[in-house]
Amino acid sequence: MNIGRLKLVYFSPTGTSKKTVEAVAKGIGVKYSHIDLTMPEARKHRFEVDELAIIAAPVYGGRIPPTAAERLRRLEGDATPAVVVAVYGNRAYEDALLELRDVAVERGFKPVAGAVFIGEHSYDTPETPIATGRPDEADLEKAEEFGSKVKAKLDGFTRIPELAVPGNRPYKERRVVEPRSPETDPGTCILCGMCARVCPTGVVTVSDAVETEKVGCISCTACVKNCPTGARHWEDEGVKRVAAWLNANYSARREPEFFL
Ligand SMILES: Cc1cc2nc3c(=O)[nH]c(=O)nc-3n(C[C@H](O)[C@H](O)[C@H](O)COP(=O)(O)O)c2cc1C
């Protein structure tokens, strides 16, 4: 099967899913374009049958984030081959890859391969490191290797057999938590607006102070990771507890897995 065009599709608030699929694309070795679904204004997009889509999302609570699922539903495939990639913070991916595969099928794609990779956990801090710095060089090498295997697989056949990936249906139930969001320290905040610019749900506004609508915050932590002065941070006890628990129980290095 010949790849006419390669398109990278991702919802990636803290950039690890994006970085990972760029390395997969490098391994496939075809020029690519980006369809970034991270921001609210992500547009509808139609795919052709001769294209290959690499569709990536992070794992939130063993699932894909509802915001990612909603934005993926703006896509329309035309029996377009797709590679599904879930990126998780070294705890577990549970039903996320299966859910991503299922959404892809629902939107008219034909999944040809899947993989899970590890990304620095959104709740990683210097006090509670969780997969700090991942994907690292070794991960990116594996992502390239996965890409070259996908290419070899596509070269090898004309009709795409059904792809099986791990996970269960019904998917793991989403945990309901009280609305919460990061806080801003007015002493160090320079009102640059970065937090508002990187917020995937548009709940941060900056004028003479930073305001966040807690309802609608998906806890992705993009605002914290991108804050140039460190003013944006979590004070929420629940998040701090989870970060400490992850650090204590999920520090042993997990490795990427391929499903081809
Ligand atoms: C709300 C939330 C829930 C998460 N749930 C999980 C999880 O269930 N398992 C896991 O290993 N990592 C989990 N993570 C970590 C992310 O999957 C990880 O940091 C990923 O690399 C983020 O991708 P991105 O950089 O593309 O946004 C979670 C992160 C957030 C913000």
The ligand as a MOL file (V3000), in Angstrom:
LIG
                    3D

  0  0  0     0  0            999 V3000
M  V30 BEGIN CTAB
M  V30 COUNTS 31 33 0 0 0
M  V30 BEGIN ATOM
M  V30 1 C -6.1440 14.3780 34.3100 0
M  V30 2 C -5.0110 13.4640 33.9530 0
M  V30 3 C -5.1740 12.0880 34.0780 0
M  V30 4 C -4.1060 11.2360 33.7480 0
M  V30 5 N -4.2940 9.8750 33.8450 0
M  V30 6 C -3.2630 9.0310 33.5680 0
M  V30 7 C -3.4340 7.6110 33.6670 0
M  V30 8 O -4.5240 7.0940 33.9200 0
M  V30 9 N -2.3390 6.8100 33.4810 0
M  V30 10 C -1.1040 7.3360 33.1930 0
M  V30 11 O -0.1580 6.5690 33.1220 0
M  V30 12 N -0.9420 8.6820 33.0050 0
M  V30 13 C -1.9820 9.5320 33.1850 0
M  V30 14 N -1.8280 10.8880 32.9930 0
M  V30 15 C -0.5450 11.4010 32.4660 0
M  V30 16 C -0.5820 11.6890 30.9600 0
M  V30 17 O -1.1190 10.5910 30.2550 0
M  V30 18 C 0.8380 11.9760 30.4490 0
M  V30 19 O 1.4070 13.0190 31.1810 0
M  V30 20 C 0.9040 12.2830 28.9580 0
M  V30 21 O 2.2630 12.2300 28.5910 0
M  V30 22 C 0.3500 13.6670 28.6020 0
M  V30 23 O 0.3100 13.8110 27.1970 0
M  V30 24 P 0.5080 15.2370 26.4300 0
M  V30 25 O 1.8970 15.7190 26.7900 0
M  V30 26 O 0.4290 14.8780 24.9840 0
M  V30 27 O -0.5420 16.1540 26.9010 0
M  V30 28 C -2.8570 11.7660 33.2970 0
M  V30 29 C -2.7320 13.1560 33.1850 0
M  V30 30 C -3.7890 13.9960 33.5020 0
M  V30 31 C -3.6140 15.4720 33.3380 0
M  V30 END ATOM
M  V30 BEGIN BOND
M  V30 1 1 1 2
M  V30 2 1 2 3
M  V30 3 2 2 30
M  V30 4 2 3 4
M  V30 5 1 4 5
M  V30 6 1 4 28
M  V30 7 2 5 6
M  V30 8 1 6 7
M  V30 9 1 6 13
M  V30 10 2 7 8
M  V30 11 1 7 9
M  V30 12 1 9 10
M  V30 13 2 10 11
M  V30 14 1 10 12
M  V30 15 2 12 13
M  V30 16 1 13 14
M  V30 17 1 14 15
M  V30 18 1 14 28
M  V30 19 1 15 16
M  V30 20 1 16 17
M  V30 21 1 16 18
M  V30 22 1 18 19
M  V30 23 1 18 20
M  V30 24 1 20 21
M  V30 25 1 20 22
M  V30 26 1 22 23
M  V30 27 1 23 24
M  V30 28 2 24 25
M  V30 29 1 24 26
M  V30 30 1 24 27
M  V30 31 2 28 29
M  V30 32 1 29 30
M  V30 33 1 30 31
M  V30 END BOND
M  V30 END CTAB
M  END
